[in-house]
Amino acid sequence: MASSRNSVSKTDPKLVLSHKFAEDEVTYSERDVAIYALGVGACGADAVDTKELHYVYHRDGQPFIKVLPTFVCLYPFKKSNGLGLVDVPGLHYDTKLLLHGQQYIEVYRSIPSSGTVVNKASIAGLHDKGKAAIVELETTSYLKETGEILCMNRSTVFLRGAGGFSDSSKPYSYTAYPANQIFRFSIPKSEPTVVYEDRTQNSQALLYRLSGDYNPLHSDPSIAQIAGFTRPIQHGLCTLGFAARAVVKSFCNGDPTAVKNIFGRFLLHVYPGETLVTEMWLQAPRVIYQTKVKERNQAVLSGYVEIKQIPSSL
């Protein structure tokens, strides 16, 4: 007979799913956009890169700098308490045991280089995995000035120690979005269409944290060692930014508005200073990618980027 594990966990799915998040606003400037671009490696190898200088400088008289599509993943994290999960009733977990597993982004229009967005968040998924709970937080962002929808982020987090709140023979699983919204991909066995190599800086995490993620795991050596790392690690969303930038540069001629959606699955940590090798396979309209750390020959990130229109030259 399957054993019930309700006594082990304090997670209450009814309370979790009934929670209503308060709307919040995020105001940002071109300075924030430029700092983010530098934080994910733009112009890191070449300060006058013709496909990346427009992320940080008004090149050739352009009125606004261009915005990398992954910049919008900052919107949900601008809260003082991160994603806001600590305030969800019925969801009890140790913040030190939270792992960011996946990130999905949809971009619906050109991203302004400055402005104010209104975030509306909801729990889009809750799953009992025995020793852990998986929570999917969906945040839709609107332009405050016009009310137009701008983008959607879905962050999938693993809460170790928060599982075991349902019968093990039929574990609890709730999803609020269509099953086919996320493309099921696998890394091809063929040679990549493009391979892009990027060396992160030793200070990469310190630079990226200026975009708002001040988790000491990425800056404090003692905290990193307690967590089991030899030194502070790079933010997962920073690595996602490196990978998406490689796709935009390789398949969109540096035009960030060509991106429709992005999916990333975090596999392993990256230490600042390591070299990222992003392998990309064109499977129109998507680019499947896998990012490895060259020094350890280990995959750290995989996913895909869907592009609105593949250039005819490809």
N, C-alpha and C positions, 0 to 999 in steps of 0.2 A: 504494500500500500504506500502511495506517495505521502511523504510527510509534509505537514504545513509548517511554514517558516515565519508565520506572522509575528511570533514572539521575539524573533531575532532583530527585526527591523522596525523602525518607527515611521517608515514611509507610508503615507496614506494617499493612495491614488485619487480618491474622490476629492480630498482637500486640495491636492496639487492641481488637478485639472480645473477646479472651480475658481482658482485664483485669478483675479483681474489685476494686471499690471497697470500702474498709472502711466499715462503718456509722459514722455520727456522730450526735451528739446536739446539739440546739439548745434552750437554755432561755431563755425570755423572760418579761417582766412586762407589766403593764398600762401601765407607763411607756413601754416599747418600742412598744406598740400605738398609744398616743396620739401619740408622736413621729412614727411612720410616717404616721398620718393627717394630721398637720400638714404633713409632708413632701410629701404629694401634694395639698395645697391645701384640706383640710377646714377649714371655717370661715374661710377666707382672706378672703372678701368680706364675711362677716357672722359675727361672733364668737358670735352667739346663734342661728344658723341652726337652725330646728326640725328639719330633716332630717339635720343633721350634728353637732350638739352632743353626741349620744350616743356619738360616736367618741372623745371626749376627756374626757367628764364624766359622772358618775353622775346623769343627769337624772331627775327625778321619782322618786327613790328606787330606780332600777334598780341591782341588786347588782353588775353588771359593765358596763364600757363595751363597746360593740359593735365588731366587727372587720371592716374592709373586706376583701373576698375576695382582693384582690391582695396583702395582707400576707403570704400564704403564699409568694409568690415570693421572699421573703427567705431562706427555709429553706435552699435549695441554695447560697446565696451567703454563708452564715455561716462557711464554711471560711476559714482563714487564707490559703489560696491560691486564693480565688475559687471557681470551679466544680470545681477539682481536676484539670483537664485536663493541667496541667503534669506531673503524676505518671504519666500514662498512657504505658506503653512503646509504642514504635512510632509515636508521634505527636509530631513535632518541628515547632515553629513559633515565630515571633517573637510574643511576647505583645503587642507594640505593634501588630501587624497583625490582631488578633482583632476581629471585628465581631459584635455580637449582632443576629441577623437576625429571630428570631421567638420568641414565648413562648406556650406553651399551658398552661392551668391547669384542672384538674378539682377541684372541692370536693365531698366526699362527706358531710360533716356540719358542724354548726355549729362555727365556729372558736373555741376557748377564748381568753379575753383574757389568759391567762397559763398557763404550763405548760412541759413538756419534750416535744419530739418526737424520734423516731428516724428518721433519713434513710437510705434504701437506694437507691443510685444504680446506673445501668447505662447503657451506650452503646446507644441505641435506633435510631441511624441513622448511617451513614457514607457519604459520596458524594464521588466524584472529579469536580470541576468544572474540571479543567485547571489553571488558575493558582491555584485554591483548593480546600481540602477543606471539606466541610460536615459538622459533627458534631452529632448530636442527643443531648443528655444528659437522661435521664429520672430524676427523683428522686421516689420515693414516700415520704410521711411518715406515721408512725404515732404515736399518743398513747402515750407511754412507760408511763403509769399503767395503761392498760387494754389496750393492744395494738391498739386499733381503728384502722383506716385513716382518715386525715384528708383527705389531698389528694395530687395528683400534679402535678408541674411537668415540662414538657419544654422545654428551652432549645435553640434552634437557633443555632449559631455558625458564622461563616465564618472560616476560618483561611487568610488570604491567604499564598501561597507554599508551602502544604503540599499542593497538589494535584499532578496529573501522575503518580500512582502506578499507573495502569492503562493499558491500550491505548486510544488515543483513539477507535477505531472502536466500542468497547464499554466505555465508562467504568464503573468500579466503582460499585455502588449497593446499599446494604443498609438495610432497614427492618424493625424488629421489632414494629411495631404495625399494626393494620388500616388499610388505605388510606382507608376511609370514616370514620375517627375524627375527622378534621379536616373540617369542613364547607367545601365549596368555595363561596366567595362572590364577589360582584362588587358594586361600589358602584353603587346604583341611579341612574338618570338622572332620576328623579322628585324632587320637592321633599322634603326631609327631614320626618319626622314631628315631630321636635323638634331644635332647635339650642340648644346650651348654650355660653356664652362664659365663659372663666375666665382671668384674668390671673395669670401666674406672678410670683413675687416676684424681685427682683434677687438675693436670697440663697437662692433655692429649692434649688439644687444643694448649697449648704453645709448647709442644713437636712436635705435628704434623705440626705446622706452619713452623718449620725448614725445611720442605720438599718443601717450596716455596709458600704456600698460606698465605700471610700476611694480609689478610682482617682484619681490626681492630674489626670487629664484634665478632671475636673469641678470642680477647685479651683485648680490652679496655672496661671497665665497663660502661663508659658514652655512648659510641657508642651503646653498647648492649641495654642499657635502652632506648635510643632514638628509637631503632628499636622495642621496645616493650617487651624485655626480661629482666628478673631480674638480669642477669649476662651474661658474654660471653658464647656463645654456642659452641658446638663441630662442626667441619667441617662435612658436609654430607658425603664427600668422605672418611673421617676418619671412620665414622660409617660403610660405605660400606666395607672398609678394614677389620674391625672387623668381619663382617658377612662372607665375603669370606674366611677369615682365619679360621673361625669356620668350614666352609664346607670342606676346604682342610684338616684340622686336623681330622675331623670326618669321611670323606668318601674317602679320597685319601692317608691316612696314612702319611700325612704331605708332600706329593710330589706335589709341585706347578705346575709342568709341565703337570699334569693330566688334568688341566682345559682348556677347549676349548673356552667358552664364559661366560660372566657374565652380568646379567641385574639387575639394582637396581632402585626402585622407592622411592623417599624420601617423607615421609609422615608427619613427625613432627620433631622438634628439639630435641637434646640431650644436657643435661648439663654435663660438665666434672665432674666425680665423681659418676655418676649414673651407675647402673648395667644393662648391656645389656643381655637379654635372647633371644637367637636365636633358634627358633623352625624350624626343618628341616624335610621334607618329601621326601623320595627317590621315584622318578618316572623316572626310568632309560630311557634315559641317563642323566636326569636332577635331581637336588636337588632343590625343591621349599623351600624357606625360608621366615620367618617373624621374624623380630627383634623387641622386645618390651623393654621398660624401666620398670624394675621391680618395682621401687619405685612408679611410676605413673600408672602402668598397662596399658600403651598405646603403640600401634604399632608405630614405628618410621621409619621403612624401610621394604620393601618386594621385592621379586624378585626370581631369579633362577640362578643356576650355572650349565652349561652343562659340563659333564665330559667325557673325551675320552674313558675311560674304567673303569667300576665299579669293584672294587676288588671282587673276587669270595667269599670272606668271608662275604660279605654283601648280 
